[in-house]
Structures are given as structure tokens and as C-alpha cells.
């Protein structure tokens, strides 16, 4: 793991703009031919050493981070995001280095939110609003990787338009989140990729896949 103070990060500038209404639809073959579809690939940080306060990646987690490079081989990645924690940053670092893409850490450590400085040990909730705002600004047709935490991932996905079970837009349970919180997150799983596809017409689909071993 690199010294966090030397990591390449990009400061994001909030831009006001209308996100628009995203209409839910089930996954369909037409998305594969939509070259202007935006794809967000959400992954949880890899396995950690939970015995330490900073919860850095353990050896298994480091191997999983390397597996991401293989998983997205041949894909034209445009941006890579990570939440404020070292464990999310470290999970996508091998992929970012292999593609020579700077990781955009949102929020950045040291940033002041609600009067407090963001640190590696800040609650996962601190990243929800800033990450939603950042993802809403990506250009149409982007291929985006987002490394997040169990306590903020579903909330961030909901914030960019993925419906939640029980909502009126939740037509197909396979295209809905079970809830917005950590309560329903598969906490023992580190190999999920949730892909949110937004077509050029604003239609949305959600798919789940696995990577690594």
C-alpha cells in the first residue's frame, strides 16, 4: 500500500445540473448495442484485516485486488472512483495502475464535511452524498468503476436511480436493491460486481456478477 499522502487523486468540483428521471426496465439485449449507455460497476473493497483500526487489505484482499485487473481486461474504463477509505482505494489501485488512470477519491481524506475532517476511519455514510454527486456528473457513455463500502454502496446506487424493494419503480426484483443500508448487505461476500447500466434513453438495469475466487 502506498503512502496515502502521495496517492494520485483528483479534486472534484460540484456542478449544478438536472439528473433527470431514470425509468426502470429489466435487463435486455438492446443495452449491449447501445454505445452511448453509461455503465457503473460497483464493487466492495476486498478482504481486510479487521483486527486493526485502519482495516487495511489482508493478503487475500491484495490478491482479490489483482483479480480485478483480469476481470475488466479488454474493457474501456473511463473513470475509477473510490470512497474515502484506504481499503477501497487499495482495492482498485492495481487496476488503476495497469490502465494508467488516476483514482478519484470521493470524499478525499482531509476534506471537511459537516464540520469534521474526513479520515480513513470516518463512517462510510460520509461518502454517500459526495459520491452520488460525483457519479451524476460523468459523461454519457462512460465506463465507471466504483469501489465502495458495505455501509454506503446500496445508498449510493439508490442515489443514482436504482430503485429499492417496495418502491413503485421496483417492477422486477432482480433490478431492485433489497434496501439502502448495510442491514441487507451480504457482509461476508467480497466478490460481487453490481453493474448499473443507464441507456442513452435514460432507462436503467441492474445486474450482479462475481469475480475472483
TIDREN-924769 format. One record per residue (C-alpha): x, y, z; residue in one letter. Coordinates in steps of 0.05 Angstrom, whole numbers, plus 32768, in hexadecimal, padded with zeros to 4 digits. Example, Ala and Ser with C-alpha at 12.3 -4.5 7.8 and 13.67 -1.06 7.14 Angstrom:
% TIDREN-924769
80F67FA6809Ca81117FEB808Fs
***
This chain:
% TIDREN-924769
800080008000x801A80447FEDx8020807E801Cx7FDA809E8019x7FF880E38016x801A80D27FD4x7FDE80B37FB2x7FC580D17F70x7F8080EE7F7Dx7F5781207F57x7F3181567F7Bx7EE981567F64x7EC381977F59x7E7981937F64x7E5081AA7F28x7E0681B87F2Dx7DDC81957EFAx7D9D816C7EF1x7DA781217EF6x7D6481127ED8x7D3480D97EE4x7D4E80937EDAx7D1A80607EC5x7D2380197EDDx7D227FE07EABx7D3B7F997EAEx7D7E7F887E90x7D787F7C7E45x7DA47F6D7E09x7D997FB37DECx7DC87FD07E21x7E027FA97E04x7DFC7FCE7DC2x7DF480137DE2x7E3880327DDBx7E22806F7E02x7E0B80487E3Fx7E2E805B7E80x7E4680227EAAx7E5680267EF5x7E787FEA7F12x7E737FEA7F5Ex7EA27FBE7F86x7EAE7FB87FD0x7EF47FBE7FEBx7F197F7C7FEEx7F267F53802Ex7F447F798068x7F6A7F6F80A9x7F307F7F80D8x7F5D7F798115x7F7A7FBE8108x7F578001810Cx7F6A801680C5x7F527FD480A7x7F857FD0806Fx7F817F99803Bx7F9C7F568052x7FC27F268025x7F827F088009x7F677F4E7FFCx7FA77F617FD6x7F9E7F247FAAx7F567F377F9Dx7F6B7F7D7F8Ax7F987F5E7F55x7F5E7F347F3Cx7F397F747F29x7F6E7F807EF4x7F5C7F3F7ED3x7F117F487EDDx7F0F7F897EB6x7F427F757E81x7F2F7F907E3Dx7EFD7FC17E59x7F06800B7E48x7F0480287E8Fx7EFC80747E90x7EFC80847EDBx7F0C80617F1Cx7EEE807A7F5Dx7EFA80657FA5x7EDB807D7FE6x7F05809D801Cx7F21805D803Bx7F668040802Dx7F477FFB8023x7F1C80127FE8x7F5580397FC9x7F857FFE7FD0x7F527FCF7FB1x7F517FF57F6Fx7F99800D7F70x7FB67FD27F47x7F807FDD7F12x7F8D80287F11x7FD8801D7F0Ax7FCF7FEA7ED3x7FA3801B7EACx7FCA805A7EBFx7F8A807A7EDBx7F8A80A77F18x7F5B80907F4Fx7F2780C57F61x7F1E80BE7FADx7EDB80DA7FC4x7EDC80F87FF6x7F2781037FFFx7F4880F88042x7F51813B8063x7F1381588043x7EE4817B8075x7E9D81608075x7E6A817580AAx7EA2819880CFx7ECE815A80D5x7F0D814580AFx7F0381058087x7F3480CE809Ax7F3E80858089x7F15807480C7x7EDA80A180B7x7E96808080B1x7E848065806Dx7E488093806Dx7E7580CF8062x7E8080B9801Ax7E3880B08005x7E2480F67FF0x7E68810B7FD1x7E6D80CB7FA9x7E2680D17F8Ex7E3481187F78x7E7581027F56x7E5580C87F31x7E1D80F37F17x7E51811E7EF4x7E7180E87EC9x7E6880EE7E7Ex7E3680C37E5Ax7E5680847E3Fx7E89807F7E77x7EA2803D7E94x7EAB804A7EDEx7EC880207F17x7EB180327F5Dx7ED180137F9Bx7EA6801D7FD8x7E968002801Dx7E5F7FD68037x7E428011805Dx7E3B803F8021x7E3880177FE1x7DED80097FDDx7DDE80517FF2x7E0B806C7FBAx7DEB803E7F87x7DA680557F9Dx7DBD809D7F97x7DCC80957F4Dx7D8980767F3Ex7D88802C7F51x7D44801E7F72x7D3D7FFC7FB4x7D0F7FC27FC6x7CCA7FDC7FD7x7CD0801B7FACx7C9F80267F73x7CD880227F40x7CEC7FDD7F57x7CCB7FB67F20x7CFC7F7C7F1Ex7D1C7F667F60x7D5C7F537F3Ax7D637F9D7F27x7D587FB87F6Dx7D827FC07FACx7D6A7F997FEAx7D737FD98013x7D9F80188016x7DC780068054x7DFC7FD7806Ex7DC67FAE808Fx7DB87F86804Fx7DFE7F868033x7E207F41802Ax7E567F53805Cx7E7F7F128054x7E847F1A8008x7EBB7F417FE6x7EB57F287F9Fx7E767F4A7F86x7E727F7B7F4Cx7E317FA17F46x7E2B7FBF7F00x7DFB7FF97EF7x7DEE80087EAEx7DCC80487E99x7DB980497E4Fx7DBD80867E23x7D71808B7E2Dx7D78808D7E79x7D6080467E85x7D82801F7EBCx7D957FD87ECAx7DBA7FB57F03x7DE37F767EFDx7E0D7F4F7F2Ex7E4B7F267F1Fx7E867F097F44x7ED17F0F7F3Bx7F0F7EED7F57x7F0B7EAD7F80x
***
